[in-house]
Amino acid sequence: IHDSLQLIFYDVTTLAFDSQVKTKLKSFGFSKDHRFQDTQIVIGLVVNKEGFPLYFDIFSGDTFEGHTFLGVVSNIKTLLQADNLVVVADAAMLSSSNIQSLEEANIQFVVGARLGSLSQSLIDSISSKLNNQDGKIITITYHGQRLVCQYLVKRAAKDKSDRLKQVEKAAGAVAAPSNITRRFRFIKQTGKTYSLNTDLIQKAEKLEGIKGYITNTKLGSQIVVSRYHDLWQIEKSFRITKSDLEARPIFHQLDETIKAHMVIVFAGLAITKYIEIQTGISIKRVLKHTNQVLTHTVKNIKTGEILEMETTIEDPKLKRMIESLRAVGH
């Protein structure tokens, strides 16, 4: 498990186009960037525990993210020739069919659990065992897998704040049902009558501060929690591609050019993560400081020879940074 190529992290994002023209790849779907009016593609990315990209795939913009999971994981297992692969993913990848397929392929996993779908009696049992003790972890057996649950006071405070805001909005909507134009989490509809879903509110209150993880590994409970939280690495990679590497705006019309664009973007991500891992310097800082290094074109008026010369760096901090970047190689 200490080999970074045995432990992998998987997640998806969407990349919107400045276009409403559909192709085989470009389509309308659930946009993680809230750009539902534009066509998009779905991108599945696999990284190791340092956040270095190992594999990516592109799917049509209307693809449900859970349906991308098995194909990508099977492909990366083949490419890495990894017999003891452990894949970490969020709850969107959790389905009984996905878990069954992973088991059949002898692939270990740690995925986020949808605790809201558990029975009220099981939720009550978990809540009672955790007993609001900050950092406490329990493990139970659920559908043949280990369900690891942890309670955090900080998470409970945020969950409570979110619940109260959602209940307030739901109550306001119930008071003026003619204005309801979207779904509310805590509203139930019976015929044409709207009311607060008190059962769901009570269930949400019981789950405040509790996060669950489903796994078929033999990893310790604390390690399961820690490895799941390492998913921030892949979220960071998505932010880099969309901001620092400027993966968009995209104006391509052909699926072939879309794929080529993404190859360039993720090649850039691989170089970026290599620099960050080797130097410990974020790519944002690298770009900020290297922009201060200027290149001049000098021509020898006697020989006609043209040379590219860097401006002499006087700032000692900038000089040290540039030297550390050059030490990484090309």
N, C-alpha and C positions, 0 to 999 in steps of 0.2 A: 504493500500500500504506500510505501514511502517513495516508490518510483513514480515520478510525476506523470508518466505516460499510462499508468494503470488507473489513476484517479482522474476522471474527466468531468467537466461541468457542461451542461447543455441548456440552452435557452433560445428563444426566438424573438425577433423584433420585426417591425414592418418599416418599409422604406417607401415613402410617397413620391409620386411623380407630379410634375407641374403639367398634368395632362389628364383629360377625361376619356382619352381614346383607349379602348380595351384591346389587348392582344392575348395570346395564350398565357403569358406570364402576368402581364399587367391586368389587374381586375379590382373591383370594389370589394372591400371586406372590412373586418374590424380593425381599425387603425389604432395602434398604440400611441401615435402622435396626434390623435384627435383630428385627423384630416380625412374625414369620411367622404368629402366631396370629390376627392382625387383618387385616381387609380394607384395601386401599390403592388409591391411584391412582399412575400414573407421570406425571411432569412433565418435559417437554423445555423447556429454556431456552436462549435465544440472548442473548449479551451482546457489547458491543464491548470494545475493549482496556482501557477504563477501568472495565469491570464494569457499565456501564449496561445494563439490560435492554431488548432490542429486540423480543423476541417470545417467547411461550411457548405451549405446547399441552399438552392433557391427554389421557392415554391410559388404557385399562383397566388395572387393577392387575396383570393377568397378561401384559402385553405385554413381549416381549423388547426391551431397550433399543436394540439394533441396528436393529430394524424401525421405529423412530421417526425415524431419521436423515434419510432422503431426503425425506420429506414436509415436514418442518420446514425443511430447507435450501432446498428448492424454493420454499416459501412466502415465506421471508425474502428470497430473491433477487428474487422478484416484487415484494414490498413495497418493497424498497430500490431496485429498478430498477438493480441493480449488475451491470455487465458483467464486472468483474474481481474477483468475490467470492473470498475465500480463507477457507475454514472450517477451524478447528482443533478437533480432537476426540480423545478417548482411544481406546485400542485396542479397546474394546468395540464401537466403530462400524466396525471394520475387517472387511470381508468382500469377496470378489471381486466379488459382485453390486453392493454399494454403490459400490465404486471404479469399476466399469464404468459405472454410472448417473451418477456424478459427472462422469466423462469425457465422456459423451454430452451432459450438460447444460452442458458447458464451465465447470464449477466447479472451482476449484483447491482443494487440500486439504493439510493437514498432520495426520496421524493417528499415534497410537502404534502401534508394530509389535509383533507377538507373536513375539519372537525364539525362544521355546521350540519353535515349530512348524517352525523351519528345520532343514535336514539337518545332521547332525553335521559333515560336511565343510565346509559353509559357516560353521558356528559356529566351527570350528577356524581357518578362514581369517580371519574377523573378529577373533577373539581374538588371533591371531598378529600381525595388522596393528596393532592397538591397543597390544599389548605392555605392558599394565598402566601406560601412561603417563597420568598424571593430566590430565584435560581434553582429551586427544587426540580428534579427530573424523576419521572416514573416511566416504567415500561410495562405494557400489557400486550397480550396476544390478540390480534384482530384479523379475522379472515385468513388465518395461517401465517400472517406476517407480524413483525414486531412494530408496535405503535409506540413511539417515544414521545412523551409530552413534557414540556417545560413551562413553568410559570415565572414571569418577570414582572416586578412592580411597575417598572417604567413602561412596559408594553401595556399593562392593565390601565394605566392612566390615560394613555393615548386611545386605547380601545373604548374606554368609557366616554371620553370627550367626543369621539366619532359617533358613538351610539346616541348620545344625548342630542347632538346636532341633527342626526338623521331622524330621530323620533320627533323632534320639533318641526322639521320640514314635513314629515308625514302627517302630523297632527294638523298643520296648517292646510295641507292639501285635502284632508278629510273634511275640514270645515268649509272648504270651497271646492267641492268635487267637480264642478263644471270647468274648473281651470286645470284639471289633471290631464297632462298631455304626454307623460312618460311614466315609467315604472318606478315605484318607490319600494325600498327594501322592506319597510315595516308596515305596508298597507296590504290588506287582503280585500278581494272583491267577491261579493256574493250577488250574482245577478248584476243589477245596476247600482248596488249599494256598496260603498267603500267604508272600511273601518280599520282601526289599528290592529295589527297582528300581535296581540299580547303574548301569545305562545312563543313567537319568534323573538320578540323583545327579551323575554325572560331567558331564552336559550342563549342569545347574544351576551346577556349580562353574565351568565354562568361561565361563558368562554373567555371573558375579558382577561387578558394577560397570559392566555394559554396558547402555545403553538405546538403543532404536532408534526411528526415525521414518520413516514412508513419506510421500513427497510427490511431486506432479506439478508443483510450482512451480519457478521458476528462482531462488528465493531462495537466498542463500548458506547454507552448512551451519550456521554459527554462528547465523544469524538463524532458521533452521528450529528449532534446539534452543531458542533463547530464546523464540520465539513459542509453542512447545508448553508451555513452563514457565509462560507467562502464563495457563494454564488455572486457576491458583489463584484468579483473579478470579471465575470462575463458582462455584467451590467456596465462596468467601467469600459470594457472593450467596445460595447455598442455606442456609448457616449463619445468615445474617441473617433469612431468611424463617422459619426454624424456631425461632430463639431470640428475637432482638430484636423481630421483628414478630409473634411468637406465632401462627404459622399453624395450630397445633394446641393443644389437642385439637379434633377436628372431630366433630360429632355429626349432620351433615346426612344425610338419608335419600334425597333426590331428586337426580338428576343435575344438574338446573337450578340448584339451590341450591349444589351443590358447585362448579359452574362460576362462579357469582356470587361465592362465597367466594374462589376463586383470583384472580378479577379484582381484587378489593379488596386481596388480599395483594400481588399484583405491582404494582398501582398504588402501594401503600405502598413497595415495593422501589424503584420508579422515583424517588419523592420522596426516599427515603433516600439513594440513590446520587447524586442531584443535589446534595443537601446536602453529602455527603462530598467530592464532586469540587470543588465551589465553595469549600468552607471548609478542606478538608484535615483535618477533625475526624471521627473515627469516630463512627458512630451510637450506639455504646455510651457514649461520652463525652457525646455530645449529650443522650441520655436521662438519664444520671446527673446532669448539671448542671442541665438544664432542670427536673428534678423539684424543684429547690431554689427555683424561682420560684413564688411563691404568688399567687393572685388572691383578692381580697376583694370582697364585694358591699356597697356603701354606699348607704344610702337617705337622701335629704334629707327630714327629718321635716316641713318646712314645705311643700315642693312635691310631695312624694311621688315625686320622680324617683329612679330606681335606676341606679347606675353600677357597672361592673365595673372595679376598680382593681388594678394589680399592686403587690405589696410593693416598696418601694424596695430596690434591690440595693446593698449596701454593699461586698461583696467585689469588689475591682478585677479579679481574674482572671475571675470569673463575669460581671461587667459587660461586659468585653471580648468574652467568648464570645457572650453574648446579642446584643451589638451586631453581631458578625460574622454571626450567624445571621439577624438582621433585615435585614442588607444584602443577603442572598440574595434576599429578596422572598417573596411568598406563592404 
